[in-house]
Amino acid sequence: MKASSARDIVFAHALETAAPHEALPTPERCAAITQECLHAQGNAKGSGRAAFERFLHERAKRVIAAAQLPADIRAVALQGAGVSRWMVVAVLLGAFALGFAGHAITDPHRVDLLSPSLIGIVLWNVLVYVLLVVNWGRSLIQRKKMVVMPLEPVQGQTGQVTAVPSGWLQKLQARKWSVSRGTGLRKMVLNFERNWWQINQRPRHAQWALTIHLGAAMLALGALSSLWLTGLTNAYQVGWESTFLSPSAVQTCLNILFAPLQHLLGTEPWTLAEVTALQGWAPSGVPAVPAGFMQFLEYPTVGQLWVQLYSLLLGLMVIAPRLVLALWQGIKVWWLNQHLALPLQQPYFQKLQRDWAGRATALQVQPYSLDITPEREAALRSHVAQNYGAGAQLTVMPPLAYGSPLPNASNSSNGHAQQVLLLNLAATPEVEIHGALLAQVLNLWGPQTDVWLWAADFRARNTGAPARVQEREQLWKEFVRSAGLNATLVPAAGV
């Protein structure tokens, strides 16, 4: 599901689970919207998960439109839960400035073969790559099924709103609340923010990873910018010095450091003579010592040679891999924003799932010796909505008189509608009359036919005799079951 669709659904959930408020649609209005969406879509758009999600989105848009919300709250519903653009810009500029300043401070007028800023950037990134590979391998071994946490209502058992993560809360509090501060709507919005932050967790983490990879590339670019810009107005001294490292140790370190570059260009490792020649500090303009890299580089002076070598090294080991990783995370962000998962297992969505599944259910009820008043019809429709979904369609046929046979199936059947026989629990089951009727039902409509027992009137007349009501209900259930059919109390027991 797309992020924009999921956001609307989460916001509609917050509206429907909030405390009653004059600006929010009533449960009756939300139920009417459900039926409107089901009847509008009908059976034309399939029955799979994608069709159900389209129904959820369309319903959410109508629920949001039915709410009389202030402009500032509607603006909150349009906000993303990802990383702010300003935060991304700040990270990139900060990383560039840190890389630039790090090299400018540590090596202002030198190309140090053992430069802490340049070598530190390379080693840090290599360590990051190793950790990424380890985490990737561990994720392959320990595959865990993603579990989507359910959306929380505005009020829990204590009536308090769960705390929002501090960073997000600070972001929320920084907004203008001129209309909704201190009202129930503010609690509703906080609930939406919390749930939307939770649903958008995976894309947000991918956005942070994208930002970090770009920041690492900008750090290296900042160091290289300082290296090249300083060389425009200053003549570098090139070389190395160390109290504890011998030329052979420096040779080993440099060959390990430049091994990827040597392998890529097909050059020989640094020799001990080449490293020893640079011990101490040589002016930038002196001719470069013989090196296998010279055939690939344009400038022959020692300063230009090492500036280009460190540029190639950072480009190969830092900038290029980080840009590739950033591209991968960018693709991941896009994919996750197109496939957000909602907790469809929780009751809120399960009820809508039942409504959606019942959109194709058509019931044709045949009353027997029972007049259908508006009150009784309303109770029947409520029973159908609760058990078959809000989209189920109910057709009530004219009642049959006592002792009348069932009408011909071709005259009474309504396409693929399920046939239902409605009996009055107030009557005593008679084998000659009701038994013959049930035999007709079994013969014409089949053993899958439901028999509804209208119990409301009999219960109302015997409120002081629950044992008698229970005895009559059990008597009818056994009578219908003996005929090979299944009986259902309408309304259900306890309703």
FENMOBEL-V97069 format. One line per field, one symbol per residue. phi: phi as a letter, one per 30 degrees, with the letter a starting at -180 (. if undefined). psi: psi as a letter, one per 40 degrees, with the letter a starting at -180 (. if undefined). burial: b if it has 9 or more other ideal C-beta (glycine too) atoms within 8 Angstrom, else e. A space follows every 50 residues. Layout:
BEGIN
phi->???
psi->???
burial->???
END
This chain:
BEGIN
phi->.dddddddddddddddcddeaddcddeddddddedddddddhcdcibddd dddddddddddddddddccddddddddcddccdddddddddddddddddd ddddddbdbbcddceddddddddddddddddddddddddddcdcddcddd dcddccdcicdddceeddddddddddbdccdicdddddddddeddddddd dddddddddeddddddddddddddddddddddcbcdcclaaadccdeddd eddddddceddddddicdddcddddddcdibcdddddddeaddddccdcc ddddedddddddddddcbdddddddddddddddddddcbdccddddeedd dddddddddcdcccccdbhadcdeddddddddddddccjdddccccdedd ddiddddddddcdcicdddbccccdddddcddcdddddddedddcjdddd cccdcddddddbddbddddddddddddddddddibccbdbdddic
psi->hiddddddddddddddeiihideiiidddddddddddddddbeefieadd dddddddddddddddeigiiddddddeeiieahidddddddddddddddd ddddddgdfighdfhddddddddddddddddddddddddddghhhhhhii hiidhadeeihihiiddddddddeihfddeheidddddddddddddddde ddddddddddddddddddddddddddddddedeihihhaiiiddhidddd dddddddeddddddefiiihiddddddehahiideiiiihidedeeidhe idddddddddddddddecddddddddddddddddddeefihigeeidddd dddddddedehhhhhhihfhhgiddddddddddddddeideihhhhihii iheiiiihddddigbfihhhhhihedihhhddcdddddddddddeieehi hhhhedddddefdegdddddddddddddddddeeihihhhiihe.
burial->bebebbbbbbbbbbbbbbeebeebbeeebbbebbbbbbbebeeeeeeeee bbbbbbbbbbbbbbebbebbebbbebbeeebbbeeebbeebbbbbbbbbb bbbbebbeebbbbbbebbbebbeebbebbeebeeeeeeeeeeeeeeeeee beebeeeeeeeeebeeebbebbeeeeeeebeeeebbbbbbbbbbbbbbbb eebbebbbbbbbbbbbbbbbbbbbbbbbebbeeeebbbbbeeeeeebeeb bebbbebbbbbbeebebeebeeebbeebbeebebeeebbebebbeebeee bbbbbbbbbbbbbbbbbbbebbbebbeebbebbeebbeebebbeebebbb ebbbbbbbbebbbbbbbbbbebeeebbebbbbbbbeebbbbbebbebebb eeeeebeeeeebbeeebbbbbbbbbebebeeebbbbbbbbbbeebeeebb bbbbbbbbbeebeeeeeebeebbebbbebbbebebebbbbbeeee
END
